[in-house]
Amino acid sequence: AQTVTQSQPEMSVQEAETVTLSCTYDTSESDYYLFWYKQPPSRQMILVIRQEAYKQQNATENRFSVNFQKAAKSFSLKISDSQLGDAAMYFCAYRSASAGGTSYGKLTFGQGTILTVHP
Amino acid sequence: DAGVIQSPRHEVTEMGQEVTLRCKPISGHNSLFWYRQTMMRGLELLIYFNNNVPIDDSGMPEDRFSAKMPNASFSTLKIQPSEPRDSAVYFCASSLRDTAYNEQFFGPGTRLTVL
């Protein structure tokens, strides 16, 4: 079974600074997707960014970018120019892209990292 | 689009009572997912449907939990009888298709408290 680990329960950053959230995962599959979701206090889950495992190029969405290291099974999220609205719980998630995979349909989430942004 | 709609937003009930959570997926989406979020176990998938058919219910905790999707625009998650350990936030999510690429859009969740 796949597992996702976020080793930082909490992180903080000053407004306008850069912060990196860590995520590692364990899988024997070669074809999968990785995601970062944001959960603000409203508890709404919002997709921040996604990465396809077969793509070597790191995904970027405006101020959000990832560092995907497939061999190391690492998938970190970098938030540049942090804003107060970035304060939230961030979840790393894995989804198999293999139709016969045991976790094909589901997102497997890490435990989350609480990000605090200081003005 | 209104997004995924869940009701109720909050539910407080007593142990032993039946609880029904409701979800309306985004129109046109073919896949629907039920997740549960607790402090101890984090976010975990309970069950998911594709074209109204349950595909994977391996995450359903026990027989007290049941889920149905009678049509493409409605799903229910029922707990009978409820227990205090069922207290959690239950999320419904939907996606256009049952492929890994497709984003799962989450509803606002139902916070369930079982006394």
gemmi code that builds the backbone of each chain (N, CA, C; Angstrom):
import gemmi

chains = {
    "A": [
        ("ALA", (0.839, -1.193, 0.000), (0.000, 0.000, 0.000), (0.877, 1.247, 0.000)),
        ("GLN", (0.347, 2.279, -0.614), (1.099, 3.512, -0.685), (0.955, 4.296, 0.610)),
        ("THR", (2.008, 4.977, 0.985), (1.973, 5.853, 2.156), (2.544, 7.207, 1.788)),
        ("VAL", (2.037, 8.217, 2.461), (2.496, 9.584, 2.248), (2.852, 10.163, 3.613)),
        ("THR", (4.025, 10.755, 3.719), (4.500, 11.262, 4.991), (4.854, 12.742, 4.890)),
        ("GLN", (4.285, 13.514, 5.784), (4.654, 14.925, 5.912), (5.272, 15.068, 7.295)),
        ("SER", (6.539, 15.333, 7.328), (7.283, 15.294, 8.589), (7.231, 16.597, 9.375)),
        ("GLN", (6.621, 17.624, 8.794), (6.554, 18.920, 9.466), (5.119, 19.192, 9.904)),
        ("PRO", (4.793, 18.981, 11.161), (3.418, 19.251, 11.597), (3.051, 20.731, 11.460)),
        ("GLU", (4.045, 21.600, 11.687), (3.789, 23.035, 11.611), (4.987, 23.734, 10.982)),
        ("MET", (4.669, 24.791, 10.229), (5.690, 25.657, 9.648), (5.188, 27.092, 9.745)),
        ("SER", (6.125, 28.019, 9.791), (5.733, 29.426, 9.776), (6.646, 30.192, 8.828)),
        ("VAL", (6.119, 31.298, 8.340), (6.867, 32.116, 7.379), (6.432, 33.567, 7.524)),
        ("GLN", (7.338, 34.455, 7.234), (6.996, 35.870, 7.205), (6.365, 36.206, 5.866)),
        ("GLU", (5.426, 37.108, 5.916), (4.798, 37.581, 4.682), (5.877, 38.026, 3.698)),
        ("ALA", (5.699, 37.663, 2.443), (6.594, 37.992, 1.318), (7.823, 37.078, 1.243)),
        ("GLU", (8.013, 36.232, 2.251), (9.145, 35.312, 2.212), (8.743, 34.007, 1.533)),
        ("THR", (9.724, 33.103, 1.433), (9.513, 31.813, 0.779), (9.568, 30.694, 1.814)),
        ("VAL", (8.709, 29.726, 1.630), (8.676, 28.587, 2.544), (8.549, 27.307, 1.731)),
        ("THR", (9.137, 26.237, 2.238), (9.067, 24.942, 1.566), (8.492, 23.895, 2.506)),
        ("LEU", (7.462, 23.220, 2.033), (6.827, 22.144, 2.799), (7.275, 20.806, 2.220)),
        ("SER", (7.604, 19.881, 3.093), (8.171, 18.602, 2.672), (7.125, 17.495, 2.602)),
        ("CYS", (7.375, 16.561, 1.699), (6.504, 15.398, 1.561), (7.329, 14.262, 0.977)),
        ("THR", (7.212, 13.106, 1.560), (7.814, 11.907, 0.975), (6.725, 10.856, 0.855)),
        ("TYR", (6.925, 9.925, -0.045), (5.910, 8.909, -0.275), (6.594, 7.580, -0.563)),
        ("ASP", (5.830, 6.539, -0.420), (6.367, 5.208, -0.672), (5.428, 4.493, -1.624)),
        ("THR", (5.960, 4.000, -2.710), (5.151, 3.256, -3.673), (6.055, 2.359, -4.508)),
        ("SER", (5.471, 1.295, -5.007), (6.204, 0.426, -5.927), (5.751, 0.669, -7.370)),
        ("GLU", (4.814, 1.578, -7.537), (4.288, 1.876, -8.861), (5.174, 2.903, -9.567)),
        ("SER", (5.088, 2.908, -10.875), (5.889, 3.857, -11.649), (5.034, 4.967, -12.245)),
        ("ASP", (3.723, 4.755, -12.269), (2.826, 5.707, -12.901), (1.837, 6.218, -11.860)),
        ("TYR", (1.931, 7.471, -11.521), (1.071, 8.019, -10.483), (1.065, 9.535, -10.576)),
        ("TYR", (0.206, 10.136, -9.783), (0.127, 11.590, -9.686), (0.320, 11.976, -8.225)),
        ("LEU", (0.874, 13.141, -8.043), (1.036, 13.723, -6.711), (0.353, 15.082, -6.692)),
        ("PHE", (-0.210, 15.410, -5.548), (-0.986, 16.636, -5.412), (-0.629, 17.339, -4.106)),
        ("TRP", (-0.818, 18.631, -4.126), (-0.844, 19.413, -2.896), (-2.220, 20.072, -2.809)),
        ("TYR", (-2.881, 19.837, -1.661), (-4.165, 20.463, -1.378), (-3.992, 21.424, -0.217)),
        ("LYS", (-4.789, 22.469, -0.255), (-4.811, 23.472, 0.805), (-6.147, 23.402, 1.508)),
        ("GLN", (-6.119, 23.415, 2.837), (-7.358, 23.437, 3.610), (-7.324, 24.625, 4.563)),
        ("PRO", (-7.961, 25.729, 4.199), (-8.024, 26.894, 5.092), (-8.984, 26.620, 6.243)),
        ("PRO", (-9.097, 27.557, 7.176), (-10.009, 27.354, 8.313), (-11.446, 27.057, 7.907)),
        ("SER", (-11.834, 27.471, 6.734), (-13.191, 27.157, 6.260), (-13.366, 25.663, 6.009)),
        ("ARG", (-12.265, 24.923, 6.026), (-12.129, 23.461, 5.826), (-12.366, 23.012, 4.382)),
        ("GLN", (-12.592, 23.938, 3.481), (-12.736, 23.589, 2.075), (-11.401, 23.097, 1.534)),
        ("MET", (-11.370, 21.950, 0.901), (-10.149, 21.399, 0.302), (-9.976, 21.994, -1.094)),
        ("ILE", (-8.832, 22.596, -1.335), (-8.582, 23.284, -2.596), (-7.294, 22.731, -3.210)),
        ("LEU", (-7.372, 22.320, -4.466), (-6.178, 21.825, -5.147), (-5.234, 22.992, -5.433)),
        ("VAL", (-3.979, 22.822, -5.035), (-2.977, 23.853, -5.259), (-2.165, 23.551, -6.516)),
        ("ILE", (-1.716, 22.309, -6.631), (-0.832, 21.955, -7.729), (-0.781, 20.441, -7.866)),
        ("ARG", (-0.516, 19.958, -9.083), (-0.407, 18.520, -9.303), (0.817, 18.232, -10.168)),
        ("GLN", (1.342, 17.022, -9.989), (2.536, 16.602, -10.719), (2.329, 15.194, -11.250)),
        ("GLU", (2.615, 15.011, -12.522), (2.543, 13.674, -13.101), (3.909, 13.018, -12.976)),
        ("ALA", (3.951, 11.803, -12.510), (5.224, 11.158, -12.200), (6.110, 10.965, -13.421)),
        ("TYR", (5.507, 10.811, -14.579), (6.329, 10.556, -15.765), (6.899, 11.831, -16.368)),
        ("LYS", (6.489, 12.969, -15.819), (7.033, 14.240, -16.290), (8.192, 14.653, -15.396)),
        ("GLN", (9.329, 14.892, -15.995), (10.483, 15.293, -15.208), (10.416, 16.757, -14.806)),
        ("GLN", (9.727, 17.558, -15.612), (9.661, 18.984, -15.313), (8.777, 19.225, -14.105)),
        ("ASN", (9.271, 20.032, -13.191), (8.506, 20.354, -11.996), (7.331, 21.265, -12.334)),
        ("ALA", (6.182, 20.964, -11.734), (4.988, 21.769, -11.965), (5.095, 23.126, -11.268)),
        ("THR", (4.467, 24.116, -11.884), (4.445, 25.476, -11.327), (3.068, 26.079, -11.541)),
        ("GLU", (2.563, 26.724, -10.512), (1.292, 27.451, -10.592), (1.477, 28.778, -9.868)),
        ("ASN", (1.798, 29.792, -10.642), (1.987, 31.139, -10.076), (3.053, 31.106, -8.976)),
        ("ARG", (2.695, 31.396, -7.742), (3.679, 31.452, -6.653), (4.013, 30.078, -6.082)),
        ("PHE", (3.332, 29.058, -6.565), (3.508, 27.712, -6.037), (4.305, 26.862, -7.036)),
        ("SER", (5.289, 26.164, -6.521), (6.055, 25.256, -7.367), (6.445, 24.037, -6.550)),
        ("VAL", (6.774, 22.969, -7.253), (7.166, 21.745, -6.560), (8.575, 21.364, -6.953)),
        ("ASN", (9.192, 20.599, -6.061), (10.466, 19.958, -6.357), (10.211, 18.456, -6.278)),
        ("PHE", (10.082, 17.849, -7.453), (9.737, 16.442, -7.537), (11.006, 15.635, -7.796)),
        ("GLN", (11.335, 14.779, -6.855), (12.513, 13.910, -6.978), (12.015, 12.472, -6.962)),
        ("LYS", (11.813, 11.918, -8.153), (11.166, 10.611, -8.246), (11.992, 9.505, -7.599)),
        ("ALA", (13.274, 9.517, -7.822), (14.114, 8.464, -7.257), (14.107, 8.509, -5.731)),
        ("ALA", (14.100, 9.699, -5.203), (14.091, 9.867, -3.743), (12.684, 9.792, -3.179)),
        ("LYS", (11.671, 9.746, -4.059), (10.256, 9.736, -3.652), (9.973, 10.916, -2.733)),
        ("SER", (10.348, 12.068, -3.249), (10.171, 13.307, -2.507), (9.381, 14.295, -3.360)),
        ("PHE", (8.527, 15.061, -2.717), (7.630, 15.977, -3.450), (7.363, 17.190, -2.563)),
        ("SER", (8.230, 18.170, -2.622), (8.083, 19.326, -1.742), (7.375, 20.471, -2.456)),
        ("LEU", (6.733, 21.301, -1.678), (5.988, 22.460, -2.194), (6.686, 23.731, -1.753)),
        ("LYS", (6.992, 24.584, -2.708), (7.574, 25.879, -2.402), (6.558, 26.970, -2.657)),
        ("ILE", (6.365, 27.798, -1.653), (5.469, 28.945, -1.775), (6.346, 30.199, -1.742)),
        ("SER", (6.327, 30.937, -2.816), (7.114, 32.169, -2.918), (6.233, 33.373, -2.612)),
        ("ASP", (6.886, 34.445, -2.119), (6.130, 35.678, -1.839), (4.879, 35.353, -1.016)),
        ("SER", (5.068, 34.707, 0.116), (3.948, 34.242, 0.932), (2.988, 35.380, 1.282)),
        ("GLN", (1.717, 35.041, 1.257), (0.670, 36.002, 1.581), (-0.142, 35.500, 2.771)),
        ("LEU", (-0.809, 36.432, 3.427), (-1.596, 36.053, 4.608), (-2.644, 34.992, 4.248)),
        ("GLY", (-3.146, 35.078, 3.032), (-4.163, 34.120, 2.595), (-3.628, 32.725, 2.361)),
        ("ASP", (-2.314, 32.567, 2.419), (-1.736, 31.233, 2.256), (-1.804, 30.424, 3.545)),
        ("ALA", (-2.128, 31.073, 4.644), (-2.209, 30.369, 5.927), (-3.298, 29.307, 5.855)),
        ("ALA", (-2.907, 28.076, 6.123), (-3.828, 26.949, 5.992), (-3.112, 25.673, 6.389)),
        ("MET", (-3.847, 24.575, 6.368), (-3.267, 23.239, 6.459), (-3.015, 22.780, 5.028)),
        ("TYR", (-1.822, 22.245, 4.783), (-1.476, 21.764, 3.455), (-1.290, 20.253, 3.491)),
        ("PHE", (-1.927, 19.595, 2.539), (-1.862, 18.143, 2.456), (-1.198, 17.730, 1.149)),
        ("CYS", (-0.289, 16.809, 1.272), (0.302, 16.139, 0.127), (-0.523, 14.880, -0.127)),
        ("ALA", (-0.744, 14.534, -1.382), (-1.568, 13.366, -1.686), (-1.034, 12.618, -2.891)),
        ("TYR", (-1.307, 11.332, -2.902), (-0.852, 10.418, -3.955), (-2.068, 9.751, -4.578)),
        ("ARG", (-1.981, 9.549, -5.907), (-3.024, 8.772, -6.565), (-2.394, 7.929, -7.658)),
        ("SER", (-2.696, 6.652, -7.640), (-2.171, 5.754, -8.659), (-2.771, 6.082, -10.019)),
        ("ALA", (-1.974, 5.961, -11.050), (-2.471, 6.158, -12.414), (-2.638, 4.827, -13.130)),
        ("SER", (-2.415, 3.730, -12.407), (-2.547, 2.408, -12.996), (-3.929, 1.867, -12.693)),
        ("ALA", (-4.698, 1.564, -13.723), (-6.083, 1.135, -13.530), (-6.180, -0.090, -12.635)),
        ("GLY", (-5.151, -0.914, -12.614), (-5.201, -2.088, -11.750), (-4.576, -1.863, -10.402)),
        ("GLY", (-4.128, -0.640, -10.153), (-3.470, -0.344, -8.892), (-4.433, -0.381, -7.717)),
        ("THR", (-3.910, -0.719, -6.555), (-4.770, -0.849, -5.384), (-5.330, 0.485, -4.927)),
        ("SER", (-4.695, 1.552, -5.313), (-5.192, 2.854, -4.858), (-5.613, 3.713, -6.037)),
        ("TYR", (-6.073, 3.076, -7.118), (-6.359, 3.807, -8.348), (-7.361, 4.917, -8.134)),
        ("GLY", (-8.432, 4.634, -7.428), (-9.491, 5.621, -7.322), (-9.254, 6.671, -6.263)),
        ("LYS", (-8.469, 6.336, -5.263), (-8.467, 7.196, -4.086), (-7.224, 8.055, -4.004)),
        ("LEU", (-7.393, 9.157, -3.336), (-6.262, 9.979, -2.931), (-5.788, 9.479, -1.572)),
        ("THR", (-4.499, 9.227, -1.453), (-3.904, 8.881, -0.165), (-3.196, 10.120, 0.347)),
        ("PHE", (-3.623, 10.594, 1.501), (-3.139, 11.862, 2.031), (-2.071, 11.676, 3.102)),
        ("GLY", (-1.186, 12.677, 3.191), (-0.309, 12.778, 4.340), (-1.076, 13.374, 5.511)),
        ("GLN", (-0.368, 13.532, 6.629), (-1.032, 14.010, 7.839), (-1.238, 15.520, 7.840)),
        ("GLY", (-0.606, 16.216, 6.952), (-0.817, 17.657, 6.847), (0.242, 18.477, 7.559)),
        ("THR", (0.443, 19.686, 7.061), (1.340, 20.671, 7.670), (0.570, 21.970, 7.843)),
        ("ILE", (0.540, 22.463, 9.067), (-0.126, 23.735, 9.323), (0.860, 24.861, 9.010)),
        ("LEU", (0.478, 25.737, 8.097), (1.326, 26.871, 7.733), (0.760, 28.154, 8.321)),
        ("THR", (1.587, 28.834, 9.074), (1.237, 30.142, 9.637), (2.036, 31.203, 8.897)),
        ("VAL", (1.362, 32.285, 8.515), (2.023, 33.386, 7.826), (1.965, 34.609, 8.736)),
        ("HIS", (3.126, 35.110, 9.083), (3.213, 36.271, 9.973), (3.315, 37.563, 9.170)),
        ("PRO", (2.528, 38.575, 9.543), (2.587, 39.858, 8.814), (3.863, 40.620, 9.130)),
    ],
    "B": [
        ("ASP", (-20.944, 27.127, -11.783), (-21.401, 25.900, -11.134), (-21.331, 26.084, -9.617)),
        ("ALA", (-22.259, 25.452, -8.909), (-22.333, 25.631, -7.471), (-21.268, 24.822, -6.755)),
        ("GLY", (-20.581, 23.928, -7.433), (-19.626, 23.080, -6.749), (-20.330, 21.894, -6.113)),
        ("VAL", (-19.580, 21.109, -5.375), (-20.142, 19.963, -4.673), (-20.927, 20.472, -3.464)),
        ("ILE", (-22.137, 19.989, -3.332), (-23.003, 20.443, -2.241), (-23.192, 19.317, -1.241)),
        ("GLN", (-22.980, 19.643, 0.028), (-23.182, 18.661, 1.082), (-24.167, 19.195, 2.108)),
        ("SER", (-24.951, 18.294, 2.636), (-25.858, 18.676, 3.720), (-26.015, 17.515, 4.697)),
        ("PRO", (-26.216, 17.843, 5.964), (-26.099, 19.167, 6.560), (-24.630, 19.589, 6.703)),
        ("ARG", (-24.371, 20.817, 7.052), (-23.000, 21.261, 7.291), (-22.523, 20.806, 8.671)),
        ("HIS", (-23.467, 20.753, 9.600), (-23.160, 20.296, 10.948), (-24.278, 19.362, 11.399)),
        ("GLU", (-23.871, 18.314, 12.119), (-24.852, 17.380, 12.634), (-24.397, 16.947, 14.014)),
        ("VAL", (-25.306, 17.104, 14.976), (-25.036, 16.619, 16.326), (-26.109, 15.605, 16.650)),
        ("THR", (-25.691, 14.443, 17.076), (-26.652, 13.390, 17.360), (-26.187, 12.590, 18.566)),
        ("GLU", (-27.067, 11.748, 19.030), (-26.725, 10.921, 20.188), (-26.370, 9.505, 19.736)),
        ("MET", (-25.523, 8.896, 20.500), (-25.088, 7.534, 20.215), (-26.303, 6.637, 19.988)),
        ("GLY", (-26.207, 5.831, 18.949), (-27.287, 4.903, 18.651), (-28.254, 5.398, 17.593)),
        ("GLN", (-28.213, 6.694, 17.312), (-29.120, 7.254, 16.319), (-28.592, 7.019, 14.906)),
        ("GLU", (-29.509, 7.030, 13.964), (-29.132, 6.930, 12.557), (-28.777, 8.318, 12.019)),
        ("VAL", (-27.709, 8.368, 11.244), (-27.271, 9.631, 10.649), (-27.175, 9.450, 9.139)),
        ("THR", (-27.693, 10.410, 8.395), (-27.597, 10.372, 6.932), (-26.964, 11.656, 6.432)),
        ("LEU", (-25.866, 11.503, 5.726), (-25.175, 12.633, 5.116), (-25.467, 12.609, 3.619)),
        ("ARG", (-25.618, 13.807, 3.046), (-26.033, 13.903, 1.651), (-25.024, 14.661, 0.809)),
        ("CYS", (-24.969, 14.294, -0.441), (-24.023, 14.932, -1.350), (-24.621, 15.056, -2.743)),
        ("LYS", (-24.427, 16.233, -3.329), (-24.786, 16.465, -4.726), (-23.507, 16.803, -5.461)),
        ("PRO", (-23.064, 15.933, -6.374), (-21.803, 16.212, -7.088), (-21.991, 17.301, -8.131)),
        ("ILE", (-20.899, 17.753, -8.682), (-20.936, 18.730, -9.755), (-21.580, 18.072, -10.977)),
        ("SER", (-22.477, 18.794, -11.596), (-23.190, 18.265, -12.752), (-22.215, 17.825, -13.847)),
        ("GLY", (-22.428, 16.609, -14.346), (-21.566, 16.096, -15.405), (-20.400, 15.268, -14.917)),
        ("HIS", (-20.157, 15.302, -13.610), (-19.078, 14.494, -13.064), (-19.539, 13.041, -12.908)),
        ("ASN", (-18.667, 12.123, -13.266), (-19.032, 10.711, -13.251), (-18.527, 9.947, -12.037)),
        ("SER", (-17.616, 10.559, -11.279), (-17.045, 9.861, -10.134), (-17.327, 10.627, -8.853)),
        ("LEU", (-17.648, 9.888, -7.806), (-17.967, 10.511, -6.521), (-17.231, 9.770, -5.416)),
        ("PHE", (-16.706, 10.538, -4.484), (-15.867, 9.991, -3.419), (-16.377, 10.472, -2.065)),
        ("TRP", (-16.337, 9.600, -1.077), (-16.603, 9.969, 0.316), (-15.308, 9.789, 1.112)),
        ("TYR", (-14.881, 10.876, 1.795), (-13.707, 10.849, 2.660), (-14.114, 11.203, 4.083)),
        ("ARG", (-13.307, 10.756, 5.018), (-13.509, 11.111, 6.421), (-12.209, 11.717, 6.945)),
        ("GLN", (-12.353, 12.780, 7.733), (-11.177, 13.444, 8.305), (-11.276, 13.444, 9.824)),
        ("THR", (-10.296, 12.856, 10.479), (-10.203, 12.866, 11.937), (-8.787, 13.256, 12.335)),
        ("MET", (-8.652, 13.676, 13.567), (-7.324, 14.045, 14.059), (-6.411, 12.827, 14.085)),
        ("MET", (-6.957, 11.699, 14.468), (-6.120, 10.501, 14.640), (-5.713, 9.878, 13.315)),
        ("ARG", (-6.621, 9.829, 12.353), (-6.388, 9.077, 11.124), (-6.216, 9.960, 9.893)),
        ("GLY", (-6.393, 11.266, 10.083), (-6.241, 12.174, 8.954), (-7.381, 12.004, 7.966)),
        ("LEU", (-7.091, 12.218, 6.695), (-8.082, 12.103, 5.624), (-7.985, 10.721, 5.005)),
        ("GLU", (-9.093, 10.022, 4.943), (-9.074, 8.682, 4.371), (-10.325, 8.453, 3.533)),
        ("LEU", (-10.138, 7.727, 2.442), (-11.250, 7.428, 1.557), (-12.118, 6.336, 2.159)),
        ("LEU", (-13.413, 6.562, 2.157), (-14.340, 5.543, 2.624), (-14.838, 4.687, 1.464)),
        ("ILE", (-15.299, 5.343, 0.413), (-15.863, 4.639, -0.724), (-15.850, 5.565, -1.921)),
        ("TYR", (-15.797, 4.978, -3.138), (-16.018, 5.818, -4.292), (-16.853, 5.098, -5.339)),
        ("PHE", (-17.580, 5.912, -6.088), (-18.493, 5.446, -7.125), (-18.001, 5.943, -8.485)),
        ("ASN", (-18.220, 5.123, -9.478), (-18.000, 5.544, -10.849), (-19.255, 5.214, -11.636)),
        ("ASN", (-19.832, 6.229, -12.277), (-21.118, 6.037, -12.976), (-22.152, 5.376, -12.070)),
        ("ASN", (-22.226, 5.854, -10.840), (-23.213, 5.434, -9.836), (-22.945, 4.047, -9.252)),
        ("VAL", (-21.905, 3.381, -9.676), (-21.595, 2.037, -9.200), (-20.453, 2.094, -8.189)),
        ("PRO", (-20.620, 1.461, -7.023), (-19.510, 1.458, -6.062), (-18.329, 0.668, -6.598)),
        ("ILE", (-17.151, 1.294, -6.591), (-15.967, 0.662, -7.149), (-15.044, 0.134, -6.047)),
        ("ASP", (-14.883, 0.916, -5.017), (-13.972, 0.536, -3.935), (-14.580, 0.981, -2.619)),
        ("ASP", (-15.000, 0.028, -1.810), (-15.564, 0.366, -0.496), (-14.682, -0.197, 0.616)),
        ("SER", (-13.444, -0.439, 0.302), (-12.549, -1.045, 1.286), (-12.270, -0.151, 2.478)),
        ("GLY", (-12.544, 1.129, 2.340), (-12.319, 2.048, 3.448), (-13.505, 2.195, 4.386)),
        ("MET", (-14.621, 1.603, 4.049), (-15.796, 1.683, 4.925), (-15.479, 0.942, 6.215)),
        ("PRO", (-15.586, 1.612, 7.351), (-15.101, 1.043, 8.613), (-15.767, -0.267, 9.002)),
        ("GLU", (-17.041, -0.331, 8.876), (-17.742, -1.533, 9.319), (-19.162, -1.494, 8.791)),
        ("ASP", (-19.920, -2.533, 9.156), (-21.267, -2.658, 8.591), (-22.203, -1.539, 9.010)),
        ("ARG", (-21.826, -0.786, 9.973), (-22.698, 0.319, 10.393), (-22.724, 1.420, 9.337)),
        ("PHE", (-21.764, 1.409, 8.464), (-21.669, 2.428, 7.422), (-22.193, 1.856, 6.102)),
        ("SER", (-22.992, 2.651, 5.412), (-23.444, 2.265, 4.082), (-23.533, 3.511, 3.215)),
        ("ALA", (-23.306, 3.337, 1.933), (-23.377, 4.459, 1.002), (-24.141, 4.033, -0.237)),
        ("LYS", (-24.892, 4.986, -0.773), (-25.666, 4.713, -1.978), (-25.520, 5.875, -2.946)),
        ("MET", (-25.708, 5.565, -4.198), (-25.751, 6.597, -5.229), (-26.857, 6.207, -6.206)),
        ("PRO", (-28.098, 6.583, -5.896), (-29.236, 6.152, -6.710), (-29.277, 6.777, -8.097)),
        ("ASN", (-28.632, 7.930, -8.246), (-28.553, 8.559, -9.566), (-27.303, 9.432, -9.632)),
        ("ALA", (-27.067, 10.002, -10.778), (-25.821, 10.738, -11.007), (-25.713, 12.031, -10.218)),
        ("SER", (-26.817, 12.461, -9.611), (-26.788, 13.759, -8.945), (-26.999, 13.683, -7.445)),
        ("PHE", (-26.894, 12.477, -6.879), (-27.178, 12.380, -5.454), (-26.527, 11.140, -4.845)),
        ("SER", (-25.959, 11.341, -3.660), (-25.384, 10.221, -2.928), (-25.626, 10.422, -1.443)),
        ("THR", (-25.736, 9.309, -0.715), (-25.895, 9.377, 0.726), (-24.871, 8.475, 1.409)),
        ("LEU", (-24.485, 8.892, 2.591), (-23.647, 8.081, 3.472), (-24.419, 7.958, 4.783)),
        ("LYS", (-24.711, 6.722, 5.156), (-25.549, 6.489, 6.325), (-24.754, 5.746, 7.380)),
        ("ILE", (-24.956, 6.158, 8.616), (-24.330, 5.477, 9.758), (-25.464, 5.045, 10.700)),
        ("GLN", (-25.546, 3.760, 10.921), (-26.612, 3.228, 11.765), (-26.153, 1.958, 12.463)),
        ("PRO", (-26.060, 1.931, 13.785), (-26.203, 3.047, 14.712), (-24.905, 3.849, 14.832)),
        ("SER", (-25.030, 5.111, 15.121), (-23.840, 5.946, 15.251), (-23.180, 5.741, 16.619)),
        ("GLU", (-21.859, 5.969, 16.643), (-21.074, 5.856, 17.871), (-20.195, 7.101, 18.008)),
        ("PRO", (-19.782, 7.422, 19.233), (-18.937, 8.614, 19.418), (-17.685, 8.612, 18.551)),
        ("ARG", (-17.109, 7.448, 18.285), (-15.890, 7.401, 17.474), (-16.141, 7.725, 16.000)),
        ("ASP", (-17.392, 7.869, 15.617), (-17.722, 8.286, 14.245), (-17.628, 9.797, 14.085)),
        ("SER", (-17.438, 10.493, 15.179), (-17.328, 11.954, 15.109), (-16.149, 12.335, 14.231)),
        ("ALA", (-16.413, 13.157, 13.223), (-15.398, 13.490, 12.223), (-15.996, 14.500, 11.259)),
        ("VAL", (-15.171, 14.959, 10.326), (-15.672, 15.731, 9.195), (-15.720, 14.796, 7.998)),
        ("TYR", (-16.874, 14.732, 7.356), (-17.059, 13.852, 6.208), (-17.129, 14.721, 4.951)),
        ("PHE", (-16.244, 14.406, 4.020), (-16.189, 15.149, 2.770), (-16.701, 14.288, 1.627)),
        ("CYS", (-17.404, 14.938, 0.736), (-17.775, 14.349, -0.532), (-16.979, 15.080, -1.612)),
        ("ALA", (-16.503, 14.349, -2.595), (-15.769, 14.951, -3.701), (-16.255, 14.330, -5.004)),
        ("SER", (-16.133, 15.074, -6.087), (-16.489, 14.511, -7.379), (-15.435, 14.888, -8.412)),
        ("SER", (-15.331, 14.068, -9.441), (-14.426, 14.376, -10.536), (-15.081, 14.009, -11.848)),
        ("LEU", (-14.577, 14.620, -12.909), (-15.186, 14.439, -14.218), (-15.168, 12.972, -14.639)),
        ("ARG", (-14.031, 12.361, -14.467), (-13.876, 10.954, -14.816), (-13.036, 10.253, -13.763)),
        ("ASP", (-13.067, 8.950, -13.818), (-12.329, 8.139, -12.859), (-10.912, 7.901, -13.370)),
        ("THR", (-10.186, 8.992, -13.575), (-8.776, 8.856, -13.968), (-7.940, 9.700, -13.028)),
        ("ALA", (-6.707, 9.300, -12.862), (-5.861, 9.963, -11.876), (-5.632, 11.429, -12.203)),
        ("TYR", (-5.688, 11.768, -13.503), (-5.410, 13.152, -13.877), (-6.498, 14.096, -13.408)),
        ("ASN", (-7.728, 13.612, -13.402), (-8.853, 14.513, -13.135), (-8.898, 14.970, -11.686)),
        ("GLU", (-9.021, 16.266, -11.534), (-9.074, 16.854, -10.202), (-10.321, 16.408, -9.471)),
        ("GLN", (-10.149, 16.114, -8.201), (-11.295, 15.847, -7.347), (-11.687, 17.155, -6.672)),
        ("PHE", (-12.915, 17.555, -6.868), (-13.445, 18.770, -6.272), (-14.191, 18.393, -4.986)),
        ("PHE", (-13.789, 19.028, -3.913), (-14.350, 18.684, -2.617), (-15.507, 19.605, -2.236)),
        ("GLY", (-16.464, 19.026, -1.537), (-17.511, 19.824, -0.923), (-17.007, 20.434, 0.371)),
        ("PRO", (-17.853, 21.223, 1.045), (-17.447, 21.913, 2.268), (-17.356, 21.009, 3.482)),
        ("GLY", (-17.849, 19.780, 3.345), (-17.778, 18.841, 4.461), (-18.969, 18.941, 5.402)),
        ("THR", (-19.218, 17.840, 6.089), (-20.219, 17.784, 7.161), (-19.484, 17.433, 8.448)),
        ("ARG", (-19.602, 18.309, 9.427), (-18.992, 18.011, 10.723), (-19.997, 17.244, 11.559)),
        ("LEU", (-19.688, 15.993, 11.860), (-20.571, 15.131, 12.636), (-20.031, 14.979, 14.051)),
        ("THR", (-20.917, 15.222, 15.007), (-20.588, 15.005, 16.417), (-21.584, 14.010, 16.977)),
        ("VAL", (-21.062, 12.908, 17.496), (-21.912, 11.892, 18.113), (-21.643, 11.903, 19.614)),
        ("LEU", (-22.675, 12.222, 20.372), (-22.517, 12.357, 21.829), (-22.732, 11.036, 22.552)),
    ],
}
model = gemmi.Model(1)
for chain_id, residues in chains.items():
    chain = gemmi.Chain(chain_id)
    for i, (resn, *xyz) in enumerate(residues, 1):
        res = gemmi.Residue()
        res.name, res.seqid = resn, gemmi.SeqId(i, " ")
        for name, pos in zip(("N", "CA", "C"), xyz):
            atom = gemmi.Atom()
            atom.name, atom.element = name, gemmi.Element(name[0])
            atom.pos, atom.b_iso = gemmi.Position(*pos), 0.0
            res.add_atom(atom)
        chain.add_residue(res)
    model.add_chain(chain)
structure = gemmi.Structure()
structure.add_model(model)
structure.setup_entities()
